[in-house]
Amino acid sequence: MTMRLLLVRHGLSSFNKELRIQGRSDLSILSEEGVSQAISTGKRLNEVSINHAYSSPLQRAKETTKNILKQQNKEITPIFTNELLEVDLGHWSGLTQEEVESKYPKEYKTWKQEPKSLIMTREGGSSYNPIKELIKQSDYFLKNLIERHSTEVEPTILIVGHNAILRCVILRLLRNPPLGFRRLQLDNASISIINLNSTKENSHEIQIECLNSTTHLTPIIPKKKRSSRLLLVRHGETDWNLEGRFQGQIDIPLNETGKKQARAASEFLKDVPIQKAFSSSMSRPKETGEIILKNHPGIKMELQEDLIEIGHGEWEGKLDSEINEHWPTLLASWKSSPETIRMPQGESIQDVSSRALNCWRKIIKSLKPDETALVVAHDAVNKTILCNLLGLTPADIWMVKQGNGGISIVDITEDPNQPNIISCLNITSHLGGVFDDTASGAL
């Protein structure tokens, strides 16, 4: 059974526009733009059959929820729960960011750089840690949500909340990676999709299908920050992707669907300034990148051997069923604990991670602060890079989905002591619907 969670941050609010700290203040309301964003999100989700809806009771989230649900073809009564309230920032609420920075410089610096360490004081004099309290709150929400809907068949659940609480929900599902709060970006009215797959052990396997999709809004991707940006793309579909064959380092070309996906990615990125481009040296990502760059003439593709796909060794060219005949235990371990095995005559996922991250870091170092680079690679390669950016390990590659032609956006932070930010992960809306319906075959 798969439980699909649609996480939506509320639309642009009056306090957002004024650069005020909101916290749990309910004085902040949706702006006209925020209402428009909520309606656009609802229209984007009207092709999805939502079974249940949960929302923060604060006005800005409540109105976002109502505007989204108006676009549904059936009536859904949302549950407004305090478990989705925003972080409690006490006496900061209502102040501008400049006022907080001026009055509480040390605390504000902690909030910006290491929010989990922020200690605040309540009116009565007692101290508290806002993020640790919010993490506990997200635990309660997730526990109650899963218990309430665990017996349903394939429920799709809308969750409308705020920046900090939704980030905590995502991070708790990812087992709370280090510095995780600073690794994510959630824009107003953005859509994130997380799948919870039930296991025999009565637990859930987590898969991030996408994070922070703003393709239904204007602009269609988050605004670039002052430092460099990377557009990480998985190559388009091949016949072996479609058949479910382990292709690895066998140089299978794009099929017609894969070329179409590359053209769709090119159209999606046509207005995004790109100064550099890098690709795995294999033909399927190279052709994907060349098609994308048709809308960016003059950009030379630099081929990188360290970005080639994982070497499956003796498994390459085989179906899952064929591998299971000869290596059933090894295949089961690959699916449950990929970090524990090495393919027969092939690589381990740690091997792939080491070379891919080494190449990724070299690419970052080669960029000027104002530059954006296109990087086109493969499923396993992209997953190890994204796991590292999320604070996860190669053991967690199944947590991250990478659709053929999917686009992730990474913004490099100016402070080297801060983690780089995943501004979007696995955007596939340019290929069709809300969900990633690309081939789910072997790597």
C-alpha positions as CSV (number, residue, x, y, z in Angstrom):
1,M,0.0,0.0,0.0
2,T,1.3,3.5,-0.9
3,M,0.2,6.6,0.9
4,R,0.8,9.7,-1.2
5,L,1.4,13.0,0.6
6,L,0.9,16.3,-1.3
7,L,2.6,18.9,0.8
8,V,1.8,22.5,0.0
9,R,3.1,25.7,1.6
10,H,0.5,28.5,2.0
11,G,0.3,31.2,-0.7
12,L,2.2,34.5,-0.4
13,S,0.9,36.3,2.8
14,S,0.8,39.9,3.9
15,F,3.8,39.3,6.3
16,N,5.7,37.5,3.5
17,K,5.4,40.6,1.4
18,E,6.5,42.9,4.3
19,L,9.4,40.6,5.2
20,R,8.0,40.1,8.6
21,I,8.5,37.1,10.9
22,Q,5.2,35.2,11.0
23,G,5.5,32.3,13.4
24,R,2.2,31.5,15.0
25,S,0.8,35.0,14.6
26,D,-2.6,34.9,12.9
27,L,-2.5,38.5,11.9
28,S,-0.9,37.5,8.6
29,I,-3.4,36.9,5.8
30,L,-3.2,35.8,2.1
31,S,-2.3,38.6,-0.2
32,E,-4.0,39.0,-3.6
33,E,-1.1,37.2,-5.1
34,G,-1.3,34.5,-2.5
35,V,-4.9,33.9,-3.3
36,S,-4.0,33.7,-7.0
37,Q,-1.2,31.2,-6.2
38,A,-3.6,29.0,-4.1
39,I,-6.1,28.9,-7.0
40,S,-3.3,28.0,-9.5
41,T,-2.2,25.2,-7.1
42,G,-5.8,24.0,-6.9
43,K,-6.1,24.0,-10.7
44,R,-2.8,22.1,-11.0
45,L,-4.1,19.5,-8.5
46,N,-7.6,19.2,-10.0
47,E,-6.5,16.2,-12.1
48,V,-5.6,14.4,-8.8
49,S,-8.2,12.6,-6.8
50,I,-7.5,13.8,-3.2
51,N,-9.0,11.7,-0.5
52,H,-8.3,13.7,2.6
53,A,-7.0,17.2,3.5
54,Y,-5.2,18.5,6.5
55,S,-4.3,22.1,7.2
56,S,-2.9,24.5,9.8
57,P,-5.8,26.5,11.3
58,L,-3.9,29.8,10.7
59,Q,-5.7,32.1,8.2
60,R,-3.0,32.0,5.5
61,A,-3.0,28.2,5.4
62,K,-6.7,27.9,5.9
63,E,-7.6,30.1,3.0
64,T,-5.0,28.4,0.8
65,T,-6.6,25.0,1.6
66,K,-10.1,26.3,0.8
67,N,-9.0,27.7,-2.5
68,I,-7.2,24.5,-3.5
69,L,-10.2,22.3,-2.6
70,K,-12.6,24.5,-4.6
71,Q,-11.0,23.1,-7.7
72,Q,-11.7,19.5,-6.8
73,N,-14.5,17.5,-8.4
74,K,-15.8,16.3,-5.1
75,E,-16.4,17.9,-1.7
76,I,-13.7,17.3,0.8
77,T,-13.9,18.6,4.3
78,P,-10.5,19.6,5.5
79,I,-9.2,18.8,9.0
80,F,-7.7,21.9,10.6
81,T,-5.1,20.8,13.2
82,N,-2.8,22.5,15.6
83,E,-0.2,19.8,14.7
84,L,0.4,21.8,11.5
85,L,0.9,25.2,13.3
86,E,4.0,27.1,12.3
87,V,7.1,27.3,14.5
88,D,6.6,29.3,17.7
89,L,9.0,32.3,17.4
90,G,7.4,34.2,20.3
91,H,8.2,37.9,20.6
92,W,9.8,37.9,17.1
93,S,6.4,37.4,15.5
94,G,5.3,40.6,13.7
95,L,8.7,42.1,13.6
96,T,10.5,42.7,10.3
97,Q,13.6,40.6,9.6
98,E,15.7,43.8,9.9
99,E,14.2,44.6,13.3
100,V,14.9,41.1,14.6
101,E,18.5,41.2,13.3
102,S,19.0,44.6,14.9
103,K,17.4,43.7,18.3
104,Y,18.6,40.1,18.6
105,P,21.8,39.9,16.5
106,K,23.2,36.8,18.2
107,E,19.9,34.8,18.2
108,Y,19.1,35.9,14.6
109,K,22.5,34.6,13.4
110,T,21.8,31.3,15.1
111,W,18.4,31.1,13.5
112,K,19.9,31.7,10.0
113,Q,22.9,29.4,10.4
114,E,21.9,26.7,12.9
115,P,18.2,27.0,13.7
116,K,18.0,23.8,15.7
117,S,20.3,25.5,18.3
118,L,18.1,28.5,18.8
119,I,16.9,29.0,22.4
120,M,14.1,31.5,23.1
121,T,12.4,32.8,26.2
122,R,8.7,32.8,26.9
123,E,6.9,35.7,28.7
124,G,7.0,33.8,31.9
125,G,10.8,33.4,31.7
126,S,11.0,29.8,30.7
127,S,13.3,28.9,27.8
128,Y,12.5,26.6,24.9
129,N,13.9,25.4,21.6
130,P,11.5,26.3,18.8
131,I,12.8,23.8,16.2
132,K,13.0,20.9,18.6
133,E,9.4,21.5,19.7
134,L,8.4,21.7,16.1
135,I,10.1,18.4,15.3
136,K,8.1,16.7,18.2
137,Q,5.0,18.3,16.7
138,S,5.7,16.9,13.3
139,D,6.2,13.5,14.9
140,Y,2.8,13.6,16.5
141,F,1.3,14.7,13.1
142,L,2.9,11.9,11.2
143,K,2.1,9.2,13.8
144,N,-1.5,10.2,13.9
145,L,-1.8,10.5,10.1
146,I,-0.3,7.1,9.4
147,E,-2.4,5.4,12.1
148,R,-5.6,7.0,10.8
149,H,-5.1,6.0,7.2
150,S,-2.9,2.9,7.4
151,T,-5.8,0.5,6.4
152,E,-6.9,2.6,3.3
153,V,-6.0,1.6,-0.2
154,E,-3.6,4.1,-1.9
155,P,-4.9,7.3,-0.2
156,T,-3.8,10.7,-1.5
157,I,-3.6,13.2,1.2
158,L,-3.3,17.0,0.9
159,I,-1.3,18.7,3.7
160,V,-1.2,22.5,3.7
161,G,1.1,24.2,6.2
162,H,3.9,26.6,6.7
163,N,7.6,26.7,5.7
164,A,9.2,25.4,8.9
165,I,6.6,22.8,9.9
166,L,6.5,21.3,6.4
167,R,10.3,21.1,6.4
168,C,10.3,19.4,9.7
169,V,7.7,16.8,8.4
170,I,9.9,16.1,5.4
171,L,13.1,15.8,7.6
172,R,11.4,13.5,10.1
173,L,10.4,11.2,7.2
174,L,14.1,11.3,6.1
175,R,15.2,10.4,9.6
176,N,16.4,13.9,10.5
177,P,19.7,14.3,8.5
178,P,22.3,16.7,9.9
179,L,21.8,20.4,9.1
180,G,18.6,19.2,7.3
181,F,16.6,22.4,8.0
182,R,19.0,24.5,5.9
183,R,19.2,22.0,3.0
184,L,15.5,22.5,1.8
185,Q,13.6,25.3,0.2
186,L,9.8,25.5,0.1
187,D,8.3,28.4,-1.8
188,N,4.8,29.8,-1.3
189,A,2.2,27.6,-2.9
190,S,4.8,25.0,-3.9
191,I,3.9,21.3,-4.2
192,S,6.1,18.5,-2.8
193,I,5.2,14.8,-3.2
194,I,6.3,12.1,-0.8
195,N,5.3,8.4,-1.1
196,L,5.0,6.1,1.9
197,N,5.2,2.5,0.9
198,S,4.1,-0.1,3.5
199,T,6.5,-3.0,4.2
200,K,5.9,-6.4,5.6
201,E,7.5,-5.3,8.9
202,N,4.5,-2.8,9.3
203,S,6.8,0.2,8.7
204,H,7.1,2.5,5.7
205,E,9.7,3.0,3.0
206,I,9.9,6.7,2.1
207,Q,10.3,8.0,-1.4
208,I,10.7,11.7,-2.3
209,E,8.9,12.0,-5.7
210,C,9.5,15.7,-6.0
211,L,10.2,18.7,-3.8
212,N,9.2,22.4,-4.2
213,S,7.6,22.3,-7.6
214,T,6.5,25.8,-8.6
215,T,5.9,25.0,-12.3
216,H,2.2,26.0,-11.9
217,L,3.2,29.5,-10.7
218,T,5.1,32.6,-12.1
219,P,8.0,32.3,-12.3
220,I,8.0,28.5,-12.9
221,I,11.2,27.9,-10.9
222,P,12.5,29.5,-7.8
223,K,14.5,32.7,-8.1
224,K,18.3,32.2,-8.4
225,K,20.3,33.4,-5.4
226,R,23.5,35.4,-5.5
227,S,25.7,32.4,-5.9
228,S,26.0,29.7,-8.6
229,R,23.2,27.3,-9.6
230,L,23.2,23.8,-11.0
231,L,20.5,22.1,-13.1
232,L,20.8,18.4,-12.5
233,V,18.9,16.4,-15.2
234,R,18.5,12.7,-15.7
235,H,18.7,11.5,-19.3
236,G,15.6,10.7,-21.3
237,E,14.1,7.2,-21.6
238,T,15.8,4.3,-23.4
239,D,14.2,1.0,-24.5
240,W,16.0,-0.7,-21.7
241,N,14.5,1.7,-19.2
242,L,11.1,0.8,-20.6
243,E,11.8,-2.9,-20.5
244,G,13.2,-2.8,-17.0
245,R,16.7,-4.0,-18.0
246,F,19.8,-3.2,-16.0
247,Q,21.7,-1.1,-18.5
248,G,24.5,0.4,-16.4
249,Q,27.5,1.1,-18.5
250,I,26.2,-0.5,-21.7
251,D,25.7,2.5,-24.0
252,I,22.0,2.3,-24.8
253,P,20.7,5.3,-26.8
254,L,17.6,7.4,-26.2
255,N,14.4,6.0,-27.7
256,E,11.8,8.3,-29.3
257,T,10.1,8.9,-25.9
258,G,13.5,9.8,-24.5
259,K,14.1,12.4,-27.2
260,K,10.7,13.8,-26.6
261,Q,11.4,14.1,-22.9
262,A,14.7,15.9,-23.7
263,R,12.8,18.4,-26.0
264,A,10.3,19.0,-23.2
265,A,13.1,19.7,-20.8
266,S,14.7,22.0,-23.3
267,E,11.5,24.0,-23.7
268,F,11.1,24.1,-19.9
269,L,14.6,25.5,-19.5
270,K,14.6,27.8,-22.6
271,D,14.4,31.1,-20.6
272,V,16.9,30.0,-17.9
273,P,20.3,31.5,-18.5
274,I,22.9,28.7,-18.8
275,Q,26.6,29.5,-19.0
276,K,28.2,26.0,-18.8
277,A,27.1,22.4,-19.5
278,F,28.5,19.0,-18.3
279,S,27.4,15.5,-19.2
280,S,28.3,11.9,-18.5
281,S,30.3,10.7,-21.5
282,M,27.6,8.0,-22.4
283,S,25.3,8.6,-25.3
284,R,22.0,8.8,-23.6
285,P,22.8,11.8,-21.3
286,K,25.0,13.4,-23.9
287,E,22.1,13.4,-26.4
288,T,19.7,14.6,-23.7
289,G,22.1,17.5,-23.0
290,E,22.6,18.4,-26.6
291,I,18.8,18.6,-27.2
292,I,18.4,20.8,-24.1
293,L,21.2,23.1,-25.4
294,K,19.5,23.7,-28.7
295,N,17.7,26.5,-26.9
296,H,21.1,27.7,-25.6
297,P,23.3,28.0,-28.7
298,G,27.1,28.5,-28.2
299,I,27.3,26.4,-24.9
300,K,29.9,23.7,-25.2
301,M,29.2,20.3,-23.5
302,E,32.0,19.1,-21.4
303,L,32.0,15.3,-21.0
304,Q,32.8,13.7,-17.6
305,E,33.8,10.1,-17.2
306,D,33.1,10.2,-13.5
307,L,29.4,10.8,-14.2
308,I,28.8,7.5,-16.1
309,E,26.2,5.2,-14.7
310,I,26.9,2.5,-12.1
311,G,28.6,-0.6,-13.5
312,H,26.2,-3.5,-13.0
313,G,28.8,-6.0,-14.2
314,E,27.3,-9.4,-15.0
315,W,23.8,-8.0,-14.4
316,E,23.9,-5.6,-17.4
317,G,21.4,-6.3,-20.1
318,K,19.4,-8.6,-17.8
319,L,15.8,-8.3,-16.5
320,D,15.1,-8.4,-12.7
321,S,13.6,-11.9,-13.2
322,E,16.8,-13.2,-14.9
323,I,19.1,-11.8,-12.2
324,N,16.9,-13.4,-9.5
325,E,17.4,-16.8,-11.1
326,H,21.2,-16.7,-10.4
327,W,21.7,-14.1,-7.7
328,P,18.5,-14.0,-5.6
329,T,20.2,-13.1,-2.3
330,L,22.4,-10.4,-3.8
331,L,19.4,-8.9,-5.7
332,A,17.3,-8.8,-2.5
333,S,20.2,-7.1,-0.7
334,W,20.5,-4.6,-3.6
335,K,16.8,-3.7,-3.1
336,S,16.9,-3.5,0.7
337,S,20.5,-2.5,1.5
338,P,22.2,-1.3,-1.6
339,E,25.3,-0.1,0.3
340,T,26.1,-3.7,1.4
341,I,26.8,-5.2,-2.0
342,R,29.0,-5.0,-5.1
343,M,27.6,-6.2,-8.4
344,P,29.3,-9.3,-9.8
345,Q,32.3,-7.9,-11.8
346,G,30.7,-4.4,-11.2
347,E,30.7,-1.5,-8.8
348,S,29.3,-0.7,-5.4
349,I,27.0,2.3,-4.8
350,Q,29.8,3.7,-2.7
351,D,32.1,3.6,-5.7
352,V,29.6,5.5,-7.7
353,S,29.0,8.0,-5.0
354,S,32.7,8.7,-4.5
355,R,33.5,9.4,-8.2
356,A,30.2,11.3,-8.8
357,L,30.6,13.6,-5.8
358,N,34.3,14.2,-6.7
359,C,33.2,15.3,-10.2
360,W,30.2,17.4,-8.8
361,R,32.6,19.3,-6.5
362,K,35.0,20.0,-9.3
363,I,32.1,21.4,-11.4
364,I,31.0,23.6,-8.5
365,K,34.5,25.0,-8.1
366,S,34.7,25.8,-11.8
367,L,31.6,28.1,-11.7
368,K,31.6,31.8,-11.1
369,P,29.0,33.1,-8.6
370,D,26.7,34.4,-11.4
371,E,26.9,31.2,-13.5
372,T,24.3,28.4,-14.0
373,A,25.5,25.0,-15.2
374,L,23.5,22.2,-16.8
375,V,24.6,18.7,-15.6
376,V,23.1,15.6,-17.3
377,A,23.7,12.2,-15.8
378,H,22.1,8.9,-14.8
379,D,19.7,7.5,-12.1
380,A,22.2,6.1,-9.7
381,V,24.7,9.0,-10.2
382,N,22.0,11.7,-9.6
383,K,20.6,9.8,-6.6
384,T,24.0,9.7,-4.8
385,I,24.5,13.4,-5.4
386,L,21.1,14.3,-4.2
387,C,21.4,12.0,-1.1
388,N,24.6,13.8,-0.2
389,L,22.9,17.2,-0.6
390,L,20.0,16.0,1.6
391,G,22.5,14.9,4.3
392,L,21.8,11.2,3.5
393,T,24.2,8.4,2.5
394,P,24.4,6.1,-0.5
395,A,22.4,3.6,1.6
396,D,19.4,5.9,1.1
397,I,19.3,6.0,-2.7
398,W,15.8,4.4,-2.9
399,M,14.5,7.4,-0.9
400,V,15.0,9.7,-4.0
401,K,13.2,9.4,-7.2
402,Q,14.8,10.4,-10.5
403,G,12.4,10.3,-13.5
404,N,13.7,10.2,-17.1
405,G,14.0,13.9,-18.1
406,G,13.5,15.0,-14.5
407,I,15.1,18.3,-13.4
408,S,16.5,19.2,-10.0
409,I,17.9,22.6,-9.1
410,V,20.7,23.1,-6.6
411,D,21.7,26.5,-5.3
412,I,25.3,26.9,-3.9
413,T,25.5,28.8,-0.7
414,E,27.9,31.7,-0.3
415,D,28.9,30.5,3.2
416,P,31.1,27.4,2.8
417,N,30.0,26.3,6.3
418,Q,26.4,26.1,5.2
419,P,25.0,23.2,3.2
420,N,24.0,23.8,-0.4
421,I,20.2,24.1,-1.0
422,I,18.0,21.8,-3.0
423,S,15.7,24.4,-4.5
424,C,13.7,21.8,-6.5
425,L,14.0,18.0,-6.8
426,N,12.8,15.8,-9.7
427,I,10.5,18.2,-11.5
428,T,8.7,16.3,-14.2
429,S,5.6,18.4,-14.8
430,H,7.0,19.5,-18.2
431,L,6.5,15.8,-19.3
432,G,2.8,15.8,-18.5
433,G,0.9,15.4,-15.2
434,V,1.4,16.2,-11.6
435,F,3.1,12.8,-10.8
436,D,6.2,11.3,-12.2
437,D,4.9,8.7,-14.7
438,T,8.3,8.0,-16.3
439,A,9.6,4.5,-16.8
440,S,10.3,2.8,-13.4
441,G,12.7,0.2,-14.8
442,A,16.1,-0.8,-13.5
443,L,19.0,1.8,-13.3
